């Protein structure tokens, strides 16, 4: 938005010191976390559209974002979910307007002039959008451990829209493409279809698909304040893939036992899925034996292919009651198998933190990326690292 002035105007109308451009950019970040490719050019178009509309009004924000930030039909559903979670309200502005009638001729009265916008828009437009969204923007940076019940409810709505995609890898399968190598079969078929007339050669190239993501979520007593949010993050990652299909994500809980909970997390409703996880996991809020459990994971699943070439994410504070040397040895095994090993530690964001816990110190030499995992913004950065965007 050229609109530092516009943002200030809205803040004044809202009666609160709200940085509107920052809130709207935060909304774009939430969309990216949900799988919408809202790049800088789209965000610039979004802010430019709001610069000539009313950035404090819900319907203006909704439609300008829908028209500028979404690039495909799949993006529309994600956009509606993120908008409802970020700006409040159970349903988006567009739900009732999606089935727009076809254009038709109608009589118009030119001298009547445009109708006042306040008369054709609902009362919800009277609520400044910046005020609704600013709480979501603040919530993105809050530590999970310090949230109130109301904030946890808002956090759950935001986590539902999350998406996690592994780093892309090239496969051996060849698919039709604009560039690549000549596809002789399709080229001959095209020539025959034209009755023997010359035709441009058809091309094919190696396909790309996201790597498998394996999440190891610590549910021990020291992680009790974070386990619910991290499992909801895992539910969003395991339930639906970025391309509308099933995500190639496996989820395990670790504590004193190793439990595979991928099947329990496939239920669409997060609360139902977490209830199924709670019933399946017998070691909630117990101790931590990371080395033994990691050895069990590698022997039973990892060595047989699940971890081979995958992106493995350990969500834990690294407090280990077992032998740190065993953990170090198993981490080296994991590092040799996996494409990348990422460790997300909720305690890393605390002032003065140093990885002095025995388990954390033993694991770090075999970790490719060591990131925070205490807030929604930290999980967004974790998602970026998982898809290969670097340690942003």
C-alpha positions, 0 to 999 in steps of 0.5 A: 500500500502506498498507503501508510496514510491509508493505514493511519486513517483506518487506525484512527477510524478504528480508534486503536493504534493498528498498523494496517499494512503490517496486518495485511502482510501478515494475512498474506503470510498466513495464506502462504502457510496455507499453501496459497502462492501469494508472492510479493507481486500478488501482495503488492497488487493486493495492497494497491487494490486496497489503497483505492478501496477501504482497507478497514472494511471487511468486504473490500479486504475480502474481495480485493484479496480474493481477486489478487492473491488467489491464482487457482480454483484450489486457492479459493477454498484455502483463502476462505478458510484463512480469511475466516480464521484471520479476520473472524467470523464463521463464514467468509463473505464469498460463501453466499456469493460464489454461485454468481448468476450469469450476466443479463440485460437489465434496465438502468436509470443513469440519473439515479447515481450510485447507491450508497455502499453502506446500504448494500453491504451488511452490518459486519462491514461496519466493523473495522477489519484492522481491529479484527485482524490485529489480534490474529497478527499479534497471536501469530507471535505469541508463545503457545504456553502463554495463551488464554482459552480464547486465544487457543480457540483462535489459534486452532482456527488458524492452524486448520488452514495450515499446509505443509509441503516437502521439498520437491524432488525430480522423479524418473517418471516423464510427463508432457511438458512444454520443454524437455526432450522429444516425446516420439510417441505423442509426436507420431500420434500428432502427425497421424492425427493431422493426416501426415502433415508435419507437426511441432514435436511434442515434449516431455520432462521429468515430473516433480513431487514433494518429498515425504515428511515425517513428524516426530512430536514429543508429548512428554511432560516438559512439552505439555504446553505445546503438544496440543498446538503441535499435534494440530499442526501435524493434523493439518500437515497429514490431512490434506496435501497442497495439491488437493490430494492426500499429503505424504506425511507420517506422524509419530508421537514420542515420549516413553513410547513410540506411537504411529498416529497417522491414521488417527489424524486422517479424520477431517475434524481436528477435535475428533482426530486429536481425541483419537490420538489421545486414545491411541497414545498411552504415554501423555506427559510422561518422560522422554527416551529419545534415543531408544525411541529413535532407534525403534523408529529407524529399525521398524520404519525408517530403515525400511524406506519411510525415512529414506530421502524424506524430510524428518522433523523432530518437534521436541525440547531435547530433554532426554532421560536416556543415554545421550550417546545412544541418541547421538548414534541414532541421530547419525543413522537418521541423518544418513537416511533422510534428505534433511533432518530438522529440529524444532524446539519451542524453548529456542525462542526464550531469551538466553537459551543455549542447547545445553540439555544433554539430548539437544547437545547430542543431537545437534551435530546431526541436525541440518536446521535448528529452528523455533517451534513456540508460535504460529509464526515459528511454525510458518518458518518451519514450513518454509524450511521443510519445503526448502526455502532455507532457514528463513 
